[in-house]
């Protein structure tokens, strides 16, 4: 369930990217690489929220709130190498 939600959020981010409102270009290597990094970050956010939540509703909580830290993780994964190069 969390993998499917992460994939859906990733496709949504690509769909609204730069106001194109289309999924054309997803098969290009650069776009696929960026979206896979976002997917990993969003999935990590969903899993983190699921692990921190308790009880039988943890997957619902993760479904509703996991995308927030997930997108932050994704952005961090994309920008971290450039930041490390600047600091190093």
N, CA, C and O atoms as a Maestro MAE file, in Angstrom:
{
 s_m_m2io_version
 :::
 2.0.0
}

f_m_ct {
 s_m_title
 :::
 protein
 m_atom[352] {
  # First column is atom index #
  i_m_mmod_type
  r_m_x_coord
  r_m_y_coord
  r_m_z_coord
  i_m_residue_number
  s_m_chain_name
  s_m_pdb_residue_name
  s_m_pdb_atom_name
  i_m_atomic_number
  :::
  1 25 0.820 -1.191 0.000 1 A "UNK " " N  " 7
  2 3 0.000 0.000 0.000 1 A "UNK " " CA " 6
  3 2 0.873 1.268 0.000 1 A "UNK " " C  " 6
  4 15 0.610 2.214 -0.743 1 A "UNK " " O  " 8
  5 25 1.899 1.268 0.833 2 A "UNK " " N  " 7
  6 3 2.755 2.452 0.925 2 A "UNK " " CA " 6
  7 2 3.569 2.652 -0.348 2 A "UNK " " C  " 6
  8 15 3.835 3.787 -0.744 2 A "UNK " " O  " 8
  9 25 3.962 1.565 -0.986 3 A "UNK " " N  " 7
  10 3 4.711 1.670 -2.239 3 A "UNK " " CA " 6
  11 2 3.815 2.274 -3.323 3 A "UNK " " C  " 6
  12 15 4.252 3.135 -4.088 3 A "UNK " " O  " 8
  13 25 2.566 1.821 -3.384 4 A "UNK " " N  " 7
  14 3 1.620 2.365 -4.364 4 A "UNK " " CA " 6
  15 2 1.333 3.836 -4.138 4 A "UNK " " C  " 6
  16 15 1.265 4.612 -5.092 4 A "UNK " " O  " 8
  17 25 1.163 4.225 -2.886 5 A "UNK " " N  " 7
  18 3 0.931 5.635 -2.583 5 A "UNK " " CA " 6
  19 2 2.152 6.488 -2.924 5 A "UNK " " C  " 6
  20 15 2.020 7.599 -3.436 5 A "UNK " " O  " 8
  21 25 3.325 5.963 -2.639 6 A "UNK " " N  " 7
  22 3 4.549 6.701 -2.974 6 A "UNK " " CA " 6
  23 2 4.681 6.867 -4.482 6 A "UNK " " C  " 6
  24 15 5.076 7.929 -4.963 6 A "UNK " " O  " 8
  25 25 4.351 5.819 -5.222 7 A "UNK " " N  " 7
  26 3 4.406 5.898 -6.675 7 A "UNK " " CA " 6
  27 2 3.385 6.906 -7.206 7 A "UNK " " C  " 6
  28 15 3.681 7.663 -8.132 7 A "UNK " " O  " 8
  29 25 2.185 6.916 -6.621 8 A "UNK " " N  " 7
  30 3 1.152 7.867 -7.049 8 A "UNK " " CA " 6
  31 2 1.576 9.311 -6.771 8 A "UNK " " C  " 6
  32 15 1.373 10.187 -7.612 8 A "UNK " " O  " 8
  33 25 2.158 9.562 -5.603 9 A "UNK " " N  " 7
  34 3 2.630 10.914 -5.279 9 A "UNK " " CA " 6
  35 2 3.758 11.336 -6.220 9 A "UNK " " C  " 6
  36 15 3.836 12.495 -6.627 9 A "UNK " " O  " 8
  37 25 4.630 10.383 -6.562 10 A "UNK " " N  " 7
  38 3 5.736 10.692 -7.476 10 A "UNK " " CA " 6
  39 2 5.199 11.066 -8.850 10 A "UNK " " C  " 6
  40 15 5.657 12.036 -9.455 10 A "UNK " " O  " 8
  41 25 4.236 10.305 -9.343 11 A "UNK " " N  " 7
  42 3 3.632 10.633 -10.642 11 A "UNK " " CA " 6
  43 2 2.910 11.979 -10.590 11 A "UNK " " C  " 6
  44 15 2.940 12.738 -11.559 11 A "UNK " " O  " 8
  45 25 2.261 12.276 -9.463 12 A "UNK " " N  " 7
  46 3 1.580 13.566 -9.318 12 A "UNK " " CA " 6
  47 2 2.587 14.712 -9.370 12 A "UNK " " C  " 6
  48 15 2.340 15.723 -10.028 12 A "UNK " " O  " 8
  49 25 3.718 14.562 -8.684 13 A "UNK " " N  " 7
  50 3 4.754 15.601 -8.716 13 A "UNK " " CA " 6
  51 2 5.284 15.803 -10.127 13 A "UNK " " C  " 6
  52 15 5.508 16.937 -10.549 13 A "UNK " " O  " 8
  53 25 5.488 14.715 -10.859 14 A "UNK " " N  " 7
  54 3 5.958 14.846 -12.238 14 A "UNK " " CA " 6
  55 2 4.885 15.497 -13.105 14 A "UNK " " C  " 6
  56 15 5.200 16.284 -13.998 14 A "UNK " " O  " 8
  57 25 3.618 15.171 -12.846 15 A "UNK " " N  " 7
  58 3 2.505 15.710 -13.629 15 A "UNK " " CA " 6
  59 2 2.408 17.227 -13.496 15 A "UNK " " C  " 6
  60 15 2.171 17.923 -14.483 15 A "UNK " " O  " 8
  61 25 2.591 17.743 -12.276 16 A "UNK " " N  " 7
  62 3 2.443 19.188 -12.066 16 A "UNK " " CA " 6
  63 2 3.752 19.947 -12.249 16 A "UNK " " C  " 6
  64 15 3.774 21.175 -12.156 16 A "UNK " " O  " 8
  65 25 4.854 19.223 -12.509 17 A "UNK " " N  " 7
  66 3 6.165 19.846 -12.639 17 A "UNK " " CA " 6
  67 2 6.181 20.875 -13.760 17 A "UNK " " C  " 6
  68 15 5.834 20.576 -14.903 17 A "UNK " " O  " 8
  69 25 6.583 22.071 -13.420 18 A "UNK " " N  " 7
  70 3 6.778 23.177 -14.361 18 A "UNK " " CA " 6
  71 2 5.516 23.521 -15.154 18 A "UNK " " C  " 6
  72 15 5.608 24.097 -16.237 18 A "UNK " " O  " 8
  73 25 4.367 23.181 -14.638 19 A "UNK " " N  " 7
  74 3 3.117 23.576 -15.276 19 A "UNK " " CA " 6
  75 2 2.807 22.867 -16.574 19 A "UNK " " C  " 6
  76 15 1.966 23.334 -17.342 19 A "UNK " " O  " 8
  77 25 3.467 21.740 -16.842 20 A "UNK " " N  " 7
  78 3 3.207 21.029 -18.094 20 A "UNK " " CA " 6
  79 2 1.922 20.222 -18.043 20 A "UNK " " C  " 6
  80 15 1.255 20.059 -19.065 20 A "UNK " " O  " 8
  81 25 1.566 19.717 -16.877 21 A "UNK " " N  " 7
  82 3 0.359 18.915 -16.656 21 A "UNK " " CA " 6
  83 2 0.269 17.762 -17.636 21 A "UNK " " C  " 6
  84 15 -0.764 17.552 -18.273 21 A "UNK " " O  " 8
  85 25 1.348 17.024 -17.752 22 A "UNK " " N  " 7
  86 3 1.417 15.852 -18.609 22 A "UNK " " CA " 6
  87 2 2.487 14.914 -18.068 22 A "UNK " " C  " 6
  88 15 3.375 15.337 -17.329 22 A "UNK " " O  " 8
  89 25 2.402 13.646 -18.435 23 A "UNK " " N  " 7
  90 3 3.412 12.681 -18.042 23 A "UNK " " CA " 6
  91 2 4.390 12.402 -19.172 23 A "UNK " " C  " 6
  92 15 5.187 11.468 -19.084 23 A "UNK " " O  " 8
  93 25 4.338 13.204 -20.236 24 A "UNK " " N  " 7
  94 3 5.267 13.022 -21.342 24 A "UNK " " CA " 6
  95 2 6.682 13.372 -20.876 24 A "UNK " " C  " 6
  96 15 6.892 14.351 -20.160 24 A "UNK " " O  " 8
  97 25 7.615 12.577 -21.285 25 A "UNK " " N  " 7
  98 3 9.004 12.809 -20.921 25 A "UNK " " CA " 6
  99 2 9.453 12.013 -19.716 25 A "UNK " " C  " 6
  100 15 10.616 12.100 -19.324 25 A "UNK " " O  " 8
  101 25 8.563 11.241 -19.119 26 A "UNK " " N  " 7
  102 3 8.942 10.459 -17.947 26 A "UNK " " CA " 6
  103 2 9.947 9.368 -18.303 26 A "UNK " " C  " 6
  104 15 10.738 8.945 -17.460 26 A "UNK " " O  " 8
  105 25 9.912 8.917 -19.552 27 A "UNK " " N  " 7
  106 3 10.821 7.850 -19.958 27 A "UNK " " CA " 6
  107 2 12.238 8.340 -20.239 27 A "UNK " " C  " 6
  108 15 13.136 7.522 -20.436 27 A "UNK " " O  " 8
  109 25 12.458 9.632 -20.262 28 A "UNK " " N  " 7
  110 3 13.812 10.163 -20.474 28 A "UNK " " CA " 6
  111 2 14.671 9.847 -19.242 28 A "UNK " " C  " 6
  112 15 14.189 9.935 -18.113 28 A "UNK " " O  " 8
  113 25 15.931 9.482 -19.455 29 A "UNK " " N  " 7
  114 3 16.770 9.033 -18.335 29 A "UNK " " CA " 6
  115 2 16.908 10.053 -17.203 29 A "UNK " " C  " 6
  116 15 16.862 9.681 -16.031 29 A "UNK " " O  " 8
  117 25 17.073 11.315 -17.537 30 A "UNK " " N  " 7
  118 3 17.219 12.327 -16.482 30 A "UNK " " CA " 6
  119 2 15.963 12.483 -15.646 30 A "UNK " " C  " 6
  120 15 16.031 12.584 -14.421 30 A "UNK " " O  " 8
  121 25 14.827 12.503 -16.304 31 A "UNK " " N  " 7
  122 3 13.560 12.621 -15.577 31 A "UNK " " CA " 6
  123 2 13.282 11.371 -14.753 31 A "UNK " " C  " 6
  124 15 12.819 11.458 -13.615 31 A "UNK " " O  " 8
  125 25 13.567 10.213 -15.329 32 A "UNK " " N  " 7
  126 3 13.343 8.962 -14.604 32 A "UNK " " CA " 6
  127 2 14.240 8.885 -13.372 32 A "UNK " " C  " 6
  128 15 13.811 8.401 -12.325 32 A "UNK " " O  " 8
  129 25 15.477 9.356 -13.487 33 A "UNK " " N  " 7
  130 3 16.387 9.354 -12.342 33 A "UNK " " CA " 6
  131 2 15.886 10.285 -11.239 33 A "UNK " " C  " 6
  132 15 15.877 9.914 -10.065 33 A "UNK " " O  " 8
  133 25 15.471 11.490 -11.617 34 A "UNK " " N  " 7
  134 3 14.966 12.439 -10.621 34 A "UNK " " CA " 6
  135 2 13.707 11.910 -9.950 34 A "UNK " " C  " 6
  136 15 13.556 12.024 -8.734 34 A "UNK " " O  " 8
  137 25 12.816 11.341 -10.725 35 A "UNK " " N  " 7
  138 3 11.574 10.817 -10.143 35 A "UNK " " CA " 6
  139 2 11.838 9.590 -9.274 35 A "UNK " " C  " 6
  140 15 11.123 9.366 -8.297 35 A "UNK " " O  " 8
  141 25 12.847 8.795 -9.608 36 A "UNK " " N  " 7
  142 3 13.166 7.654 -8.747 36 A "UNK " " CA " 6
  143 2 13.732 8.124 -7.413 36 A "UNK " " C  " 6
  144 15 13.493 7.498 -6.380 36 A "UNK " " O  " 8
  145 25 14.482 9.224 -7.431 37 A "UNK " " N  " 7
  146 3 14.986 9.787 -6.176 37 A "UNK " " CA " 6
  147 2 13.829 10.321 -5.336 37 A "UNK " " C  " 6
  148 15 13.787 10.106 -4.125 37 A "UNK " " O  " 8
  149 25 12.897 11.012 -5.974 38 A "UNK " " N  " 7
  150 3 11.706 11.465 -5.252 38 A "UNK " " CA " 6
  151 2 10.909 10.283 -4.716 38 A "UNK " " C  " 6
  152 15 10.404 10.331 -3.594 38 A "UNK " " O  " 8
  153 25 10.792 9.221 -5.514 39 A "UNK " " N  " 7
  154 3 10.055 8.035 -5.073 39 A "UNK " " CA " 6
  155 2 10.684 7.447 -3.821 39 A "UNK " " C  " 6
  156 15 9.978 7.098 -2.875 39 A "UNK " " O  " 8
  157 25 12.020 7.336 -3.808 40 A "UNK " " N  " 7
  158 3 12.715 6.789 -2.641 40 A "UNK " " CA " 6
  159 2 12.481 7.675 -1.417 40 A "UNK " " C  " 6
  160 15 12.254 7.168 -0.318 40 A "UNK " " O  " 8
  161 25 12.534 8.988 -1.602 41 A "UNK " " N  " 7
  162 3 12.298 9.904 -0.485 41 A "UNK " " CA " 6
  163 2 10.882 9.830 0.034 41 A "UNK " " C  " 6
  164 15 10.664 9.812 1.246 41 A "UNK " " O  " 8
  165 25 9.914 9.786 -0.870 42 A "UNK " " N  " 7
  166 3 8.512 9.722 -0.447 42 A "UNK " " CA " 6
  167 2 8.225 8.395 0.237 42 A "UNK " " C  " 6
  168 15 7.517 8.356 1.242 42 A "UNK " " O  " 8
  169 25 8.769 7.310 -0.298 43 A "UNK " " N  " 7
  170 3 8.588 6.005 0.343 43 A "UNK " " CA " 6
  171 2 9.221 6.003 1.737 43 A "UNK " " C  " 6
  172 15 8.642 5.454 2.674 43 A "UNK " " O  " 8
  173 25 10.391 6.604 1.882 44 A "UNK " " N  " 7
  174 3 11.034 6.698 3.199 44 A "UNK " " CA " 6
  175 2 10.165 7.498 4.170 44 A "UNK " " C  " 6
  176 15 10.074 7.155 5.349 44 A "UNK " " O  " 8
  177 25 9.528 8.563 3.677 45 A "UNK " " N  " 7
  178 3 8.626 9.340 4.532 45 A "UNK " " CA " 6
  179 2 7.424 8.533 4.976 45 A "UNK " " C  " 6
  180 15 7.036 8.588 6.144 45 A "UNK " " O  " 8
  181 25 6.828 7.785 4.060 46 A "UNK " " N  " 7
  182 3 5.686 6.941 4.417 46 A "UNK " " CA " 6
  183 2 6.077 5.875 5.435 46 A "UNK " " C  " 6
  184 15 5.357 5.641 6.406 46 A "UNK " " O  " 8
  185 25 7.213 5.237 5.211 47 A "UNK " " N  " 7
  186 3 7.655 4.186 6.128 47 A "UNK " " CA " 6
  187 2 8.001 4.765 7.494 47 A "UNK " " C  " 6
  188 15 7.685 4.161 8.519 47 A "UNK " " O  " 8
  189 25 8.647 5.929 7.521 48 A "UNK " " N  " 7
  190 3 8.993 6.570 8.785 48 A "UNK " " CA " 6
  191 2 7.749 6.905 9.595 48 A "UNK " " C  " 6
  192 15 7.700 6.628 10.793 48 A "UNK " " O  " 8
  193 25 6.754 7.493 8.963 49 A "UNK " " N  " 7
  194 3 5.517 7.830 9.675 49 A "UNK " " CA " 6
  195 2 4.802 6.562 10.129 49 A "UNK " " C  " 6
  196 15 4.240 6.534 11.223 49 A "UNK " " O  " 8
  197 25 4.815 5.508 9.303 50 A "UNK " " N  " 7
  198 3 4.179 4.249 9.688 50 A "UNK " " CA " 6
  199 2 4.865 3.631 10.900 50 A "UNK " " C  " 6
  200 15 4.201 3.088 11.783 50 A "UNK " " O  " 8
  201 25 6.188 3.712 10.943 51 A "UNK " " N  " 7
  202 3 6.911 3.146 12.078 51 A "UNK " " CA " 6
  203 2 6.733 3.967 13.349 51 A "UNK " " C  " 6
  204 15 6.749 3.418 14.451 51 A "UNK " " O  " 8
  205 25 6.563 5.273 13.203 52 A "UNK " " N  " 7
  206 3 6.380 6.128 14.379 52 A "UNK " " CA " 6
  207 2 4.943 6.111 14.888 52 A "UNK " " C  " 6
  208 15 4.689 6.463 16.040 52 A "UNK " " O  " 8
  209 25 4.014 5.710 14.049 53 A "UNK " " N  " 7
  210 3 2.601 5.647 14.450 53 A "UNK " " CA " 6
  211 2 2.349 4.332 15.170 53 A "UNK " " C  " 6
  212 15 3.012 3.324 14.924 53 A "UNK " " O  " 8
  213 25 1.374 4.374 16.064 54 A "UNK " " N  " 7
  214 3 1.035 3.167 16.813 54 A "UNK " " CA " 6
  215 2 -0.415 2.806 16.570 54 A "UNK " " C  " 6
  216 15 -1.231 3.655 16.212 54 A "UNK " " O  " 8
  217 25 -0.717 1.561 16.764 55 A "UNK " " N  " 7
  218 3 -2.093 1.108 16.668 55 A "UNK " " CA " 6
  219 2 -2.470 0.625 15.279 55 A "UNK " " C  " 6
  220 15 -1.643 0.551 14.371 55 A "UNK " " O  " 8
  221 25 -3.732 0.305 15.149 56 A "UNK " " N  " 7
  222 3 -4.231 -0.286 13.910 56 A "UNK " " CA " 6
  223 2 -4.386 0.735 12.790 56 A "UNK " " C  " 6
  224 15 -4.538 0.355 11.629 56 A "UNK " " O  " 8
  225 25 -4.350 2.005 13.114 57 A "UNK " " N  " 7
  226 3 -4.546 3.051 12.102 57 A "UNK " " CA " 6
  227 2 -3.233 3.614 11.565 57 A "UNK " " C  " 6
  228 15 -3.230 4.655 10.907 57 A "UNK " " O  " 8
  229 25 -2.140 2.950 11.835 58 A "UNK " " N  " 7
  230 3 -0.857 3.528 11.453 58 A "UNK " " CA " 6
  231 2 -0.687 3.665 9.952 58 A "UNK " " C  " 6
  232 15 -0.015 4.590 9.494 58 A "UNK " " O  " 8
  233 25 -1.281 2.764 9.173 59 A "UNK " " N  " 7
  234 3 -1.161 2.898 7.721 59 A "UNK " " CA " 6
  235 2 -2.040 4.021 7.194 59 A "UNK " " C  " 6
  236 15 -1.698 4.654 6.195 59 A "UNK " " O  " 8
  237 25 -3.158 4.275 7.845 60 A "UNK " " N  " 7
  238 3 -3.996 5.420 7.455 60 A "UNK " " CA " 6
  239 2 -3.286 6.723 7.769 60 A "UNK " " C  " 6
  240 15 -3.295 7.652 6.961 60 A "UNK " " O  " 8
  241 25 -2.668 6.793 8.947 61 A "UNK " " N  " 7
  242 3 -1.929 7.995 9.323 61 A "UNK " " CA " 6
  243 2 -0.766 8.206 8.366 61 A "UNK " " C  " 6
  244 15 -0.505 9.326 7.929 61 A "UNK " " O  " 8
  245 25 -0.072 7.123 8.044 62 A "UNK " " N  " 7
  246 3 1.049 7.226 7.114 62 A "UNK " " CA " 6
  247 2 0.571 7.632 5.724 62 A "UNK " " C  " 6
  248 15 1.243 8.402 5.037 62 A "UNK " " O  " 8
  249 25 -0.572 7.124 5.310 63 A "UNK " " N  " 7
  250 3 -1.114 7.486 3.999 63 A "UNK " " CA " 6
  251 2 -1.442 8.960 3.920 63 A "UNK " " C  " 6
  252 15 -1.219 9.599 2.892 63 A "UNK " " O  " 8
  253 25 -1.973 9.502 5.004 64 A "UNK " " N  " 7
  254 3 -2.386 10.905 5.002 64 A "UNK " " CA " 6
  255 2 -1.247 11.870 5.288 64 A "UNK " " C  " 6
  256 15 -1.241 12.984 4.764 64 A "UNK " " O  " 8
  257 25 -0.287 11.471 6.105 65 A "UNK " " N  " 7
  258 3 0.756 12.400 6.541 65 A "UNK " " CA " 6
  259 2 2.156 12.054 6.064 65 A "UNK " " C  " 6
  260 15 3.063 12.876 6.195 65 A "UNK " " O  " 8
  261 25 2.358 10.866 5.517 66 A "UNK " " N  " 7
  262 3 3.699 10.430 5.147 66 A "UNK " " CA " 6
  263 2 4.301 11.174 3.980 66 A "UNK " " C  " 6
  264 15 5.524 11.207 3.842 66 A "UNK " " O  " 8
  265 25 3.480 11.771 3.135 67 A "UNK " " N  " 7
  266 3 4.007 12.472 1.965 67 A "UNK " " CA " 6
  267 2 4.738 13.748 2.357 67 A "UNK " " C  " 6
  268 15 5.604 14.208 1.614 67 A "UNK " " O  " 8
  269 25 4.415 14.321 3.491 68 A "UNK " " N  " 7
  270 3 5.055 15.586 3.903 68 A "UNK " " CA " 6
  271 2 6.546 15.376 4.164 68 A "UNK " " C  " 6
  272 15 7.368 16.028 3.521 68 A "UNK " " O  " 8
  273 25 6.922 14.481 5.091 69 A "UNK " " N  " 7
  274 3 8.365 14.260 5.243 69 A "UNK " " CA " 6
  275 2 8.965 13.582 4.023 69 A "UNK " " C  " 6
  276 15 10.158 13.728 3.754 69 A "UNK " " O  " 8
  277 25 8.146 12.839 3.280 70 A "UNK " " N  " 7
  278 3 8.637 12.172 2.082 70 A "UNK " " CA " 6
  279 2 9.126 13.138 1.032 70 A "UNK " " C  " 6
  280 15 10.196 12.940 0.456 70 A "UNK " " O  " 8
  281 25 8.369 14.168 0.776 71 A "UNK " " N  " 7
  282 3 8.795 15.160 -0.208 71 A "UNK " " CA " 6
  283 2 10.030 15.898 0.295 71 A "UNK " " C  " 6
  284 15 10.927 16.214 -0.487 71 A "UNK " " O  " 8
  285 25 10.079 16.171 1.595 72 A "UNK " " N  " 7
  286 3 11.277 16.803 2.155 72 A "UNK " " CA " 6
  287 2 12.500 15.898 2.013 72 A "UNK " " C  " 6
  288 15 13.589 16.371 1.688 72 A "UNK " " O  " 8
  289 25 12.322 14.585 2.258 73 A "UNK " " N  " 7
  290 3 13.419 13.637 2.059 73 A "UNK " " CA " 6
  291 2 13.856 13.636 0.594 73 A "UNK " " C  " 6
  292 15 15.052 13.631 0.302 73 A "UNK " " O  " 8
  293 25 12.897 13.641 -0.316 74 A "UNK " " N  " 7
  294 3 13.213 13.637 -1.741 74 A "UNK " " CA " 6
  295 2 13.991 14.869 -2.164 74 A "UNK " " C  " 6
  296 15 14.974 14.767 -2.899 74 A "UNK " " O  " 8
  297 25 13.556 16.026 -1.704 75 A "UNK " " N  " 7
  298 3 14.264 17.273 -2.029 75 A "UNK " " CA " 6
  299 2 15.663 17.249 -1.429 75 A "UNK " " C  " 6
  300 15 16.625 17.690 -2.058 75 A "UNK " " O  " 8
  301 25 15.768 16.737 -0.218 76 A "UNK " " N  " 7
  302 3 17.066 16.652 0.433 76 A "UNK " " CA " 6
  303 2 17.996 15.718 -0.342 76 A "UNK " " C  " 6
  304 15 19.177 16.023 -0.509 76 A "UNK " " O  " 8
  305 25 17.477 14.589 -0.815 77 A "UNK " " N  " 7
  306 3 18.308 13.658 -1.577 77 A "UNK " " CA " 6
  307 2 18.794 14.276 -2.886 77 A "UNK " " C  " 6
  308 15 19.909 14.001 -3.331 77 A "UNK " " O  " 8
  309 25 17.961 15.109 -3.499 78 A "UNK " " N  " 7
  310 3 18.342 15.733 -4.769 78 A "UNK " " CA " 6
  311 2 19.396 16.825 -4.540 78 A "UNK " " C  " 6
  312 15 20.335 16.951 -5.325 78 A "UNK " " O  " 8
  313 25 19.245 17.603 -3.482 79 A "UNK " " N  " 7
  314 3 20.125 18.753 -3.275 79 A "UNK " " CA " 6
  315 2 21.332 18.470 -2.392 79 A "UNK " " C  " 6
  316 15 22.254 19.284 -2.341 79 A "UNK " " O  " 8
  317 25 21.351 17.352 -1.705 80 A "UNK " " N  " 7
  318 3 22.452 17.055 -0.788 80 A "UNK " " CA " 6
  319 2 23.804 16.940 -1.482 80 A "UNK " " C  " 6
  320 15 24.777 17.490 -0.967 80 A "UNK " " O  " 8
  321 25 23.924 16.252 -2.630 81 A "UNK " " N  " 7
  322 3 25.249 16.189 -3.271 81 A "UNK " " CA " 6
  323 2 25.810 17.562 -3.638 81 A "UNK " " C  " 6
  324 15 26.999 17.810 -3.440 81 A "UNK " " O  " 8
  325 25 24.984 18.449 -4.164 82 A "UNK " " N  " 7
  326 3 25.454 19.792 -4.505 82 A "UNK " " CA " 6
  327 2 25.881 20.579 -3.279 82 A "UNK " " C  " 6
  328 15 26.862 21.323 -3.315 82 A "UNK " " O  " 8
  329 25 25.143 20.411 -2.202 83 A "UNK " " N  " 7
  330 3 25.486 21.092 -0.955 83 A "UNK " " CA " 6
  331 2 26.813 20.571 -0.409 83 A "UNK " " C  " 6
  332 15 27.636 21.352 0.069 83 A "UNK " " O  " 8
  333 25 27.022 19.273 -0.475 84 A "UNK " " N  " 7
  334 3 28.273 18.704 0.016 84 A "UNK " " CA " 6
  335 2 29.454 19.157 -0.832 84 A "UNK " " C  " 6
  336 15 30.545 19.377 -0.306 84 A "UNK " " O  " 8
  337 25 29.250 19.296 -2.130 85 A "UNK " " N  " 7
  338 3 30.318 19.786 -3.002 85 A "UNK " " CA " 6
  339 2 30.679 21.231 -2.658 85 A "UNK " " C  " 6
  340 15 31.856 21.588 -2.624 85 A "UNK " " O  " 8
  341 25 29.665 22.060 -2.405 86 A "UNK " " N  " 7
  342 3 29.929 23.463 -2.049 86 A "UNK " " CA " 6
  343 2 30.647 23.577 -0.720 86 A "UNK " " C  " 6
  344 15 31.536 24.413 -0.562 86 A "UNK " " O  " 8
  345 25 30.265 22.736 0.244 87 A "UNK " " N  " 7
  346 3 30.886 22.811 1.569 87 A "UNK " " CA " 6
  347 2 32.280 22.195 1.578 87 A "UNK " " C  " 6
  348 15 33.130 22.592 2.375 87 A "UNK " " O  " 8
  349 25 32.520 21.221 0.689 88 A "UNK " " N  " 7
  350 3 33.796 20.498 0.681 88 A "UNK " " CA " 6
  351 2 34.815 21.231 -0.051 88 A "UNK " " C  " 6
  352 15 35.951 20.768 -0.158 88 A "UNK " " O  " 8
  :::
 }
 m_bond[351] {
  # First column is bond index #
  i_m_from
  i_m_to
  i_m_order
  :::
  1 1 2 1
  2 2 3 1
  3 3 4 2
  4 3 5 1
  5 5 6 1
  6 6 7 1
  7 7 8 2
  8 7 9 1
  9 9 10 1
  10 10 11 1
  11 11 12 2
  12 11 13 1
  13 13 14 1
  14 14 15 1
  15 15 16 2
  16 15 17 1
  17 17 18 1
  18 18 19 1
  19 19 20 2
  20 19 21 1
  21 21 22 1
  22 22 23 1
  23 23 24 2
  24 23 25 1
  25 25 26 1
  26 26 27 1
  27 27 28 2
  28 27 29 1
  29 29 30 1
  30 30 31 1
  31 31 32 2
  32 31 33 1
  33 33 34 1
  34 34 35 1
  35 35 36 2
  36 35 37 1
  37 37 38 1
  38 38 39 1
  39 39 40 2
  40 39 41 1
  41 41 42 1
  42 42 43 1
  43 43 44 2
  44 43 45 1
  45 45 46 1
  46 46 47 1
  47 47 48 2
  48 47 49 1
  49 49 50 1
  50 50 51 1
  51 51 52 2
  52 51 53 1
  53 53 54 1
  54 54 55 1
  55 55 56 2
  56 55 57 1
  57 57 58 1
  58 58 59 1
  59 59 60 2
  60 59 61 1
  61 61 62 1
  62 62 63 1
  63 63 64 2
  64 63 65 1
  65 65 66 1
  66 66 67 1
  67 67 68 2
  68 67 69 1
  69 69 70 1
  70 70 71 1
  71 71 72 2
  72 71 73 1
  73 73 74 1
  74 74 75 1
  75 75 76 2
  76 75 77 1
  77 77 78 1
  78 78 79 1
  79 79 80 2
  80 79 81 1
  81 81 82 1
  82 82 83 1
  83 83 84 2
  84 83 85 1
  85 85 86 1
  86 86 87 1
  87 87 88 2
  88 87 89 1
  89 89 90 1
  90 90 91 1
  91 91 92 2
  92 91 93 1
  93 93 94 1
  94 94 95 1
  95 95 96 2
  96 95 97 1
  97 97 98 1
  98 98 99 1
  99 99 100 2
  100 99 101 1
  101 101 102 1
  102 102 103 1
  103 103 104 2
  104 103 105 1
  105 105 106 1
  106 106 107 1
  107 107 108 2
  108 107 109 1
  109 109 110 1
  110 110 111 1
  111 111 112 2
  112 111 113 1
  113 113 114 1
  114 114 115 1
  115 115 116 2
  116 115 117 1
  117 117 118 1
  118 118 119 1
  119 119 120 2
  120 119 121 1
  121 121 122 1
  122 122 123 1
  123 123 124 2
  124 123 125 1
  125 125 126 1
  126 126 127 1
  127 127 128 2
  128 127 129 1
  129 129 130 1
  130 130 131 1
  131 131 132 2
  132 131 133 1
  133 133 134 1
  134 134 135 1
  135 135 136 2
  136 135 137 1
  137 137 138 1
  138 138 139 1
  139 139 140 2
  140 139 141 1
  141 141 142 1
  142 142 143 1
  143 143 144 2
  144 143 145 1
  145 145 146 1
  146 146 147 1
  147 147 148 2
  148 147 149 1
  149 149 150 1
  150 150 151 1
  151 151 152 2
  152 151 153 1
  153 153 154 1
  154 154 155 1
  155 155 156 2
  156 155 157 1
  157 157 158 1
  158 158 159 1
  159 159 160 2
  160 159 161 1
  161 161 162 1
  162 162 163 1
  163 163 164 2
  164 163 165 1
  165 165 166 1
  166 166 167 1
  167 167 168 2
  168 167 169 1
  169 169 170 1
  170 170 171 1
  171 171 172 2
  172 171 173 1
  173 173 174 1
  174 174 175 1
  175 175 176 2
  176 175 177 1
  177 177 178 1
  178 178 179 1
  179 179 180 2
  180 179 181 1
  181 181 182 1
  182 182 183 1
  183 183 184 2
  184 183 185 1
  185 185 186 1
  186 186 187 1
  187 187 188 2
  188 187 189 1
  189 189 190 1
  190 190 191 1
  191 191 192 2
  192 191 193 1
  193 193 194 1
  194 194 195 1
  195 195 196 2
  196 195 197 1
  197 197 198 1
  198 198 199 1
  199 199 200 2
  200 199 201 1
  201 201 202 1
  202 202 203 1
  203 203 204 2
  204 203 205 1
  205 205 206 1
  206 206 207 1
  207 207 208 2
  208 207 209 1
  209 209 210 1
  210 210 211 1
  211 211 212 2
  212 211 213 1
  213 213 214 1
  214 214 215 1
  215 215 216 2
  216 215 217 1
  217 217 218 1
  218 218 219 1
  219 219 220 2
  220 219 221 1
  221 221 222 1
  222 222 223 1
  223 223 224 2
  224 223 225 1
  225 225 226 1
  226 226 227 1
  227 227 228 2
  228 227 229 1
  229 229 230 1
  230 230 231 1
  231 231 232 2
  232 231 233 1
  233 233 234 1
  234 234 235 1
  235 235 236 2
  236 235 237 1
  237 237 238 1
  238 238 239 1
  239 239 240 2
  240 239 241 1
  241 241 242 1
  242 242 243 1
  243 243 244 2
  244 243 245 1
  245 245 246 1
  246 246 247 1
  247 247 248 2
  248 247 249 1
  249 249 250 1
  250 250 251 1
  251 251 252 2
  252 251 253 1
  253 253 254 1
  254 254 255 1
  255 255 256 2
  256 255 257 1
  257 257 258 1
  258 258 259 1
  259 259 260 2
  260 259 261 1
  261 261 262 1
  262 262 263 1
  263 263 264 2
  264 263 265 1
  265 265 266 1
  266 266 267 1
  267 267 268 2
  268 267 269 1
  269 269 270 1
  270 270 271 1
  271 271 272 2
  272 271 273 1
  273 273 274 1
  274 274 275 1
  275 275 276 2
  276 275 277 1
  277 277 278 1
  278 278 279 1
  279 279 280 2
  280 279 281 1
  281 281 282 1
  282 282 283 1
  283 283 284 2
  284 283 285 1
  285 285 286 1
  286 286 287 1
  287 287 288 2
  288 287 289 1
  289 289 290 1
  290 290 291 1
  291 291 292 2
  292 291 293 1
  293 293 294 1
  294 294 295 1
  295 295 296 2
  296 295 297 1
  297 297 298 1
  298 298 299 1
  299 299 300 2
  300 299 301 1
  301 301 302 1
  302 302 303 1
  303 303 304 2
  304 303 305 1
  305 305 306 1
  306 306 307 1
  307 307 308 2
  308 307 309 1
  309 309 310 1
  310 310 311 1
  311 311 312 2
  312 311 313 1
  313 313 314 1
  314 314 315 1
  315 315 316 2
  316 315 317 1
  317 317 318 1
  318 318 319 1
  319 319 320 2
  320 319 321 1
  321 321 322 1
  322 322 323 1
  323 323 324 2
  324 323 325 1
  325 325 326 1
  326 326 327 1
  327 327 328 2
  328 327 329 1
  329 329 330 1
  330 330 331 1
  331 331 332 2
  332 331 333 1
  333 333 334 1
  334 334 335 1
  335 335 336 2
  336 335 337 1
  337 337 338 1
  338 338 339 1
  339 339 340 2
  340 339 341 1
  341 341 342 1
  342 342 343 1
  343 343 344 2
  344 343 345 1
  345 345 346 1
  346 346 347 1
  347 347 348 2
  348 347 349 1
  349 349 350 1
  350 350 351 1
  351 351 352 2
  :::
 }
}
